[in-house]
Amino acid sequence: MENEIFERMPIPKAYFKIALPVVIGMVVSLIYNLADTWFIARTGNTALVAGVSLCAPIFTLMVAFSDIFGLGGSNLISRLLGQGRREEVSHVSAFSLFGALGFGAVTAAVMLLFRGPILSLLGASAETLPYASSYYFWLALGAPAIILNVVPGNLLRTEGLSETAMVCTVAGAVLNMVLDPIFIFGLGMGAAGAALATVLSNLISDILFLAVMRRKSKVLSIRLRDCRIPASMLGNILAIGIPASVTNLMQSLAVLLTNRCLVDYGTDKIAALGIAMKVNMVCMLILVGFAFGAQPALGYCFGARNEKRLRGFLKFDVQVQMVLSLVFIGIVFLFTMPILEIFMKDPQVVGSGAVMLRCLTISAPAVGVILVMTTLFQAEGKALPALILAISRQGVVLVLCLFVLQAVLGYKGIIIAQPAADVITLGIAGILFFNMDPEPSKQQ
């Protein structure tokens, strides 16, 4: 089936067949995130909303760690499948799964051991600390389940099983939405209840993913004895997985730095940013879903040395990103206030959030192209360009924009720092693309 999709199916049909389930899964997951924010906001406690928002980088950090094994392993598997090396795929898949699980256990231990200093670094104040701390505790305890969760879906997509991966993702998200009101309100757990719902839904989703992999996959393995791989393959996984992880780490850093910059302007500004970023994630995750959903096809075509089809997928991917970006901008600018008022009625929070949301969305076309370039570099195993983009948009470039624009424009400079960083990173992505080797190599 995977050969039919990646080799012979018309590009638009193949693109949507492998990418659309990814997008649906991501959108459902994000709906859960929005529901989570909505349920917490229903408490009417601004300090609680701000406390949970301060912990948002922690969840992003866990997803970043998962990407080391999920994206690093899946990109290598795509190229191996394109080269017909199916036996080696089982070893890479098993290593990716058990590597993520082990790394999750270490992460949980570190986060629990340094709970106080990390919460201080996140910007928790006397007002927000009780809520941030209770949310953080359960999130840290569930790190192994959360970090493992992203990996099986990425692996299944390399085999053309996007719909199967989507079902498992959706099941976990729906369960999360069911558990949220039960724990937050029914059991009176507040912020801790939201985190516990997230952990339990991820754990059950993990079990479902692994059961499906064992039953439906022809080449992927969940056996511990298969997780031994040669150093060269480990190097390939890390060479792409670490830059992919850094992309999410930079997102964590971006939220942390922006929150820290906004601390002096009031708790309502932090709460507004938390809600605006959740809404903007709807747009961003759809763009991410299409970009990364196409990645198995890019990797397979690269491994098979089919440059014509590779370029065809790439061109169509960019076109989809542009159309979607313009649609998102139109919707956000027309319905900003009603969208934000779904989450909170506080006029100060809504007013600040409206400006933040419009600024975050306006650079969506630039983000779309950056995502396509990033997935292309990862699919082809080009670690350096992937790393450069990973540390740019929400890393080095954003830090510079925050530093310069806040110094010049104050609060307004903080708000426009991200779109400014997006445009600059787009220029960097263009330079890297037009200077890359156009020929598929024989490297893994």
C-alpha positions as CSV (number, residue, x, y, z in Angstrom):
1,M,0.0,0.0,0.0
2,E,2.8,2.4,0.9
3,N,4.4,2.0,-2.5
4,E,1.1,2.9,-4.3
5,I,0.8,6.0,-2.2
6,F,4.4,7.2,-2.4
7,E,5.2,6.1,-6.0
8,R,2.2,6.0,-8.3
9,M,-0.8,7.8,-6.8
10,P,-1.4,11.3,-8.3
11,I,0.4,13.8,-6.1
12,P,-2.7,15.8,-4.9
13,K,-4.5,12.7,-3.9
14,A,-1.5,11.1,-2.3
15,Y,-0.7,14.4,-0.5
16,F,-4.1,14.6,1.1
17,K,-4.3,10.9,1.8
18,I,-1.2,11.0,4.0
19,A,-1.4,14.6,5.3
20,L,-5.1,15.1,6.0
21,P,-5.4,12.5,8.7
22,V,-2.4,14.1,10.4
23,V,-4.2,17.5,10.2
24,I,-7.5,16.0,11.6
25,G,-5.6,14.4,14.4
26,M,-3.8,17.6,15.3
27,V,-7.0,19.7,15.1
28,V,-8.8,17.3,17.4
29,S,-5.9,17.4,19.8
30,L,-5.9,21.2,19.7
31,I,-9.6,21.3,20.2
32,Y,-8.9,19.4,23.4
33,N,-6.3,22.0,24.3
34,L,-8.8,24.8,23.6
35,A,-11.4,22.9,25.7
36,D,-8.8,22.5,28.5
37,T,-8.3,26.3,28.4
38,W,-12.1,26.9,28.3
39,F,-12.8,24.7,31.3
40,I,-10.0,26.3,33.3
41,A,-11.2,29.8,32.3
42,R,-14.7,28.9,33.4
43,T,-13.4,29.0,37.0
44,G,-13.2,32.8,36.5
45,N,-9.9,32.8,38.3
46,T,-7.4,34.9,36.4
47,A,-4.5,33.7,38.6
48,L,-5.4,30.1,37.9
49,V,-5.5,30.7,34.1
50,A,-2.2,32.5,34.3
51,G,-0.6,29.7,36.4
52,V,-1.6,27.1,33.9
53,S,-0.4,29.3,31.0
54,L,3.0,29.6,32.7
55,C,3.4,25.8,32.5
56,A,2.6,25.7,28.8
57,P,6.4,25.5,27.9
58,I,6.7,22.3,30.0
59,F,4.2,20.4,27.7
60,T,6.0,21.8,24.6
61,L,9.3,20.7,26.1
62,M,8.0,17.1,26.4
63,V,6.8,17.2,22.8
64,A,10.2,18.4,21.8
65,F,11.9,15.5,23.5
66,S,9.4,13.1,21.8
67,D,10.4,14.6,18.4
68,I,14.0,13.3,18.9
69,F,12.7,9.8,18.5
70,G,9.4,10.3,16.6
71,L,10.7,12.6,13.8
72,G,14.3,11.4,13.9
73,G,13.2,7.7,13.7
74,S,10.4,8.2,11.2
75,N,12.5,10.2,8.8
76,L,15.2,7.5,8.8
77,I,12.5,4.8,8.3
78,S,11.0,6.7,5.3
79,R,14.4,6.7,3.6
80,L,15.0,3.0,4.4
81,L,11.6,2.1,3.0
82,G,12.4,4.0,-0.2
83,Q,15.6,2.0,-0.5
84,G,13.7,-1.3,0.2
85,R,15.6,-2.0,3.5
86,R,12.6,-3.2,5.4
87,E,14.4,-5.4,8.0
88,E,16.3,-2.5,9.4
89,V,13.1,-0.6,9.8
90,S,12.0,-2.9,12.7
91,H,15.1,-2.1,14.6
92,V,14.8,1.6,14.2
93,S,11.1,1.6,15.2
94,A,11.7,-0.4,18.3
95,F,14.6,1.8,19.3
96,S,12.5,4.9,18.8
97,L,9.7,3.7,21.0
98,F,11.9,2.4,23.9
99,G,14.2,5.4,23.6
100,A,11.3,7.8,24.1
101,L,10.0,5.8,27.1
102,G,13.4,5.8,28.8
103,F,14.0,9.4,28.1
104,G,10.5,10.2,29.5
105,A,11.4,8.5,32.8
106,V,14.6,10.5,33.2
107,T,12.7,13.7,32.4
108,A,10.1,13.0,35.1
109,A,12.8,12.4,37.7
110,V,14.6,15.7,36.8
111,M,11.5,17.8,36.7
112,L,10.2,16.5,40.1
113,L,13.7,16.9,41.7
114,F,14.0,20.6,40.5
115,R,10.4,21.5,40.8
116,G,10.9,24.8,42.7
117,P,13.7,26.3,40.6
118,I,11.9,25.4,37.3
119,L,8.7,27.0,38.5
120,S,10.6,30.1,39.4
121,L,12.3,30.1,36.0
122,L,8.8,29.9,34.4
123,G,7.9,33.2,36.1
124,A,5.5,31.9,38.8
125,S,4.7,34.6,41.3
126,A,3.1,34.4,44.8
127,E,-0.3,34.8,43.2
128,T,0.1,32.1,40.5
129,L,2.5,29.6,42.2
130,P,-0.1,27.4,43.9
131,Y,-1.9,26.8,40.6
132,A,1.2,26.5,38.5
133,S,2.8,24.1,41.0
134,S,-0.2,21.7,41.2
135,Y,-0.5,21.6,37.4
136,Y,3.3,21.1,37.0
137,F,3.4,18.2,39.4
138,W,1.0,15.9,37.5
139,L,2.5,16.9,34.2
140,A,6.0,16.0,35.4
141,L,4.8,12.7,36.8
142,G,3.2,11.8,33.5
143,A,6.3,12.7,31.4
144,P,7.0,9.1,30.1
145,A,3.4,8.7,28.8
146,I,3.4,12.2,27.2
147,I,6.9,11.9,25.6
148,L,6.1,8.4,24.2
149,N,2.7,9.5,22.8
150,V,3.9,11.3,19.7
151,V,6.3,8.6,18.5
152,P,4.0,5.8,17.4
153,G,1.9,8.1,15.2
154,N,5.0,9.3,13.3
155,L,6.2,5.7,12.8
156,L,2.8,4.5,11.5
157,R,2.6,7.3,8.9
158,T,5.9,6.1,7.3
159,E,4.0,2.9,6.4
160,G,1.1,4.8,4.9
161,L,-1.1,4.2,8.0
162,S,-2.0,7.8,8.5
163,E,-5.7,7.1,9.1
164,T,-4.9,4.5,11.8
165,A,-2.6,7.0,13.5
166,M,-5.3,9.6,13.4
167,V,-7.9,7.3,15.1
168,C,-5.5,6.7,18.0
169,T,-4.7,10.4,18.4
170,V,-8.4,11.4,18.2
171,A,-9.3,8.8,20.8
172,G,-6.8,10.2,23.3
173,A,-8.0,13.8,22.7
174,V,-11.7,12.9,23.1
175,L,-10.9,11.0,26.3
176,N,-9.1,14.1,27.6
177,M,-12.1,16.3,26.9
178,V,-14.3,13.9,28.8
179,L,-12.0,13.8,31.8
180,D,-11.4,17.5,32.0
181,P,-14.7,18.6,33.5
182,I,-14.8,15.5,35.7
183,F,-11.5,16.3,37.3
184,I,-11.6,20.1,37.2
185,F,-15.1,20.6,38.5
186,G,-16.6,17.2,39.5
187,L,-13.7,16.3,41.8
188,G,-12.8,20.0,42.5
189,M,-9.2,19.5,41.5
190,G,-8.9,22.7,39.5
191,A,-5.5,23.1,37.6
192,A,-4.3,19.7,38.9
193,G,-7.4,18.1,37.5
194,A,-6.6,19.5,34.0
195,A,-3.0,18.1,34.2
196,L,-4.2,14.7,35.5
197,A,-6.7,14.4,32.6
198,T,-3.9,15.1,30.2
199,V,-1.6,12.4,31.7
200,L,-4.3,9.7,31.8
201,S,-5.5,10.3,28.3
202,N,-1.9,10.1,27.0
203,L,-1.3,6.9,28.8
204,I,-4.4,5.2,27.4
205,S,-3.6,6.6,23.9
206,D,-0.1,5.1,24.2
207,I,-1.6,1.6,24.9
208,L,-3.9,1.9,22.0
209,F,-1.1,3.0,19.6
210,L,1.1,0.1,20.6
211,A,-1.7,-2.4,20.2
212,V,-2.5,-1.1,16.8
213,M,1.1,-1.2,15.7
214,R,1.4,-4.8,16.8
215,R,-1.7,-5.8,14.9
216,K,-1.6,-3.8,11.7
217,S,2.0,-2.9,10.9
218,K,4.0,-5.1,8.5
219,V,7.5,-3.8,9.3
220,L,7.4,-1.8,12.5
221,S,8.3,-3.5,15.8
222,I,7.4,-2.9,19.4
223,R,9.7,-5.7,20.7
224,L,12.4,-4.8,23.2
225,R,14.9,-7.2,21.7
226,D,14.7,-5.4,18.3
227,C,15.8,-2.0,19.7
228,R,19.5,-2.5,19.1
229,I,20.8,-0.4,16.2
230,P,24.3,0.4,14.8
231,A,25.9,3.7,15.7
232,S,25.5,5.0,12.2
233,M,21.7,4.7,12.5
234,L,21.7,6.3,15.9
235,G,23.6,9.1,14.4
236,N,21.0,9.5,11.6
237,I,18.2,9.6,14.2
238,L,19.9,12.2,16.3
239,A,21.1,14.3,13.4
240,I,17.5,14.9,12.4
241,G,15.7,14.3,15.7
242,I,17.7,16.8,17.7
243,P,17.0,19.7,15.3
244,A,13.3,18.7,15.2
245,S,13.4,18.7,19.0
246,V,15.1,22.0,19.1
247,T,12.2,23.5,17.0
248,N,9.8,22.7,19.9
249,L,12.4,23.6,22.5
250,M,12.6,27.0,20.9
251,Q,8.8,27.2,21.0
252,S,9.0,26.6,24.8
253,L,11.7,29.2,25.0
254,A,9.6,31.7,23.0
255,V,6.6,31.3,25.4
256,L,8.9,31.5,28.4
257,L,10.7,34.6,27.3
258,T,7.5,36.4,26.1
259,N,5.8,35.6,29.4
260,R,8.8,36.9,31.3
261,C,8.8,40.1,29.3
262,L,5.1,40.6,30.0
263,V,5.3,40.0,33.8
264,D,5.8,43.7,34.4
265,Y,2.7,44.6,32.5
266,G,0.3,42.6,34.6
267,T,-1.2,39.1,35.1
268,D,-4.0,39.9,32.6
269,K,-1.4,40.3,29.8
270,I,0.0,36.8,30.6
271,A,-3.5,35.3,30.6
272,A,-4.3,37.1,27.3
273,L,-1.2,35.7,25.7
274,G,-2.0,32.2,26.9
275,I,-5.4,32.4,25.3
276,A,-4.2,34.1,22.1
277,M,-1.5,31.5,21.6
278,K,-4.0,28.7,22.1
279,V,-6.2,30.1,19.4
280,N,-3.3,30.8,17.1
281,M,-2.3,27.2,17.6
282,V,-5.4,26.1,15.6
283,C,-3.9,27.9,12.5
284,M,-0.3,26.8,13.2
285,L,-1.1,23.2,13.8
286,I,-3.1,22.9,10.6
287,L,-0.1,24.3,8.7
288,V,2.2,22.0,10.7
289,G,-0.1,19.0,10.0
290,F,0.0,19.4,6.3
291,A,3.8,20.1,6.2
292,F,4.8,17.2,8.4
293,G,2.1,15.0,7.0
294,A,3.8,15.2,3.7
295,Q,7.2,14.3,5.2
296,P,7.0,10.5,4.7
297,A,6.4,11.1,1.0
298,L,9.4,13.5,0.8
299,G,11.6,11.0,2.6
300,Y,10.5,8.0,0.5
301,C,11.0,9.8,-2.8
302,F,14.4,11.0,-1.6
303,G,15.4,7.5,-0.6
304,A,14.1,6.2,-3.9
305,R,16.0,8.9,-5.8
306,N,12.8,10.1,-7.5
307,E,13.6,13.8,-7.8
308,K,10.7,14.6,-10.1
309,R,8.1,13.3,-7.7
310,L,9.9,14.9,-4.8
311,R,9.7,18.3,-6.4
312,G,6.1,17.7,-7.2
313,F,5.2,17.0,-3.6
314,L,7.2,20.0,-2.5
315,K,5.5,22.5,-4.9
316,F,2.0,21.3,-4.0
317,D,2.8,21.5,-0.3
318,V,3.8,25.2,-0.6
319,Q,0.6,25.9,-2.5
320,V,-1.6,24.4,0.2
321,Q,0.3,26.4,2.9
322,M,-0.3,29.7,1.1
323,V,-4.0,29.1,0.6
324,L,-4.6,28.0,4.2
325,S,-2.6,30.9,5.6
326,L,-4.6,33.5,3.8
327,V,-7.9,31.9,5.0
328,F,-6.7,31.9,8.6
329,I,-5.7,35.6,8.4
330,G,-9.1,36.5,7.1
331,I,-11.0,34.5,9.7
332,V,-9.0,35.9,12.6
333,F,-9.2,39.5,11.6
334,L,-12.9,39.3,11.0
335,F,-13.9,37.4,14.2
336,T,-11.1,38.2,16.7
337,M,-13.3,39.5,19.6
338,P,-16.0,36.8,19.4
339,I,-13.3,34.1,19.3
340,L,-11.6,35.4,22.4
341,E,-14.8,36.0,24.3
342,I,-15.5,32.2,24.0
343,F,-12.7,31.7,26.6
344,M,-13.0,34.7,28.8
345,K,-15.3,37.8,29.2
346,D,-12.8,40.0,31.0
347,P,-12.5,43.1,28.8
348,Q,-8.9,43.7,29.7
349,V,-7.9,40.2,28.8
350,V,-9.9,40.2,25.6
351,G,-8.7,43.6,24.5
352,S,-5.0,42.7,25.0
353,G,-5.6,39.2,23.5
354,A,-7.1,40.7,20.3
355,V,-4.0,42.6,19.4
356,M,-1.7,39.6,20.3
357,L,-3.8,37.2,18.2
358,R,-3.8,39.4,15.1
359,C,0.0,39.9,15.4
360,L,0.6,36.2,15.8
361,T,-1.5,35.3,12.8
362,I,-0.4,38.0,10.2
363,S,2.8,36.2,9.5
364,A,1.2,32.8,8.8
365,P,2.3,32.7,5.1
366,A,5.9,33.0,6.2
367,V,5.5,30.3,8.8
368,G,4.0,28.0,6.2
369,V,7.0,28.2,3.9
370,I,9.4,27.8,6.8
371,L,7.6,24.6,7.8
372,V,7.8,23.2,4.3
373,M,11.5,24.0,4.1
374,T,12.1,22.5,7.5
375,T,10.3,19.2,6.6
376,L,12.2,19.0,3.3
377,F,15.6,19.3,5.1
378,Q,14.6,16.7,7.7
379,A,13.2,14.3,5.1
380,E,16.5,14.5,3.1
381,G,18.6,14.0,6.2
382,K,20.2,17.5,5.9
383,A,20.9,18.1,9.5
384,L,22.6,21.5,9.4
385,P,19.9,23.5,7.4
386,A,17.3,21.8,9.7
387,L,19.2,22.9,12.8
388,I,19.6,26.5,11.5
389,L,15.9,26.8,11.0
390,A,15.2,25.1,14.3
391,I,17.1,27.7,16.3
392,S,16.0,30.7,14.3
393,R,12.2,31.5,14.2
394,Q,11.5,31.0,17.9
395,G,15.0,31.0,19.1
396,V,17.9,33.2,18.2
397,V,16.0,35.5,15.8
398,L,13.1,35.9,18.2
399,V,15.4,36.6,21.2
400,L,17.0,39.4,19.1
401,C,13.7,40.8,18.1
402,L,12.3,40.8,21.6
403,F,15.5,42.5,22.9
404,V,15.6,45.2,20.2
405,L,11.9,45.8,19.8
406,Q,11.1,45.9,23.5
407,A,13.9,48.4,24.0
408,V,12.6,50.6,21.2
409,L,8.8,50.2,21.5
410,G,8.2,48.7,24.9
411,Y,5.0,46.6,25.3
412,K,4.2,47.0,21.6
413,G,7.7,45.7,20.7
414,I,7.0,42.5,22.7
415,I,3.8,41.9,20.7
416,I,5.3,42.3,17.2
417,A,8.5,40.4,18.0
418,Q,7.2,37.0,16.8
419,P,5.9,38.2,13.3
420,A,9.1,40.1,12.8
421,A,11.1,36.9,13.6
422,D,8.9,35.0,11.2
423,V,9.7,37.3,8.3
424,I,13.5,37.2,9.0
425,T,13.5,33.4,9.3
426,L,11.7,33.2,6.0
427,G,14.6,34.9,4.4
428,I,17.0,32.5,6.0
429,A,15.0,29.5,4.8
430,G,15.1,30.9,1.2
431,I,18.9,31.3,1.3
432,L,19.3,27.7,2.6
433,F,17.0,26.2,0.0
434,F,18.5,27.9,-3.0
435,N,22.0,26.9,-1.8
436,M,21.2,23.3,-1.0
437,D,22.4,20.3,-3.1
438,P,19.5,19.6,-5.6
439,E,20.4,16.0,-6.2
440,P,19.2,13.2,-3.8
441,S,22.3,11.6,-2.3
442,K,22.9,8.1,-1.3
443,Q,23.3,9.0,2.3
444,Q,20.7,7.7,4.7
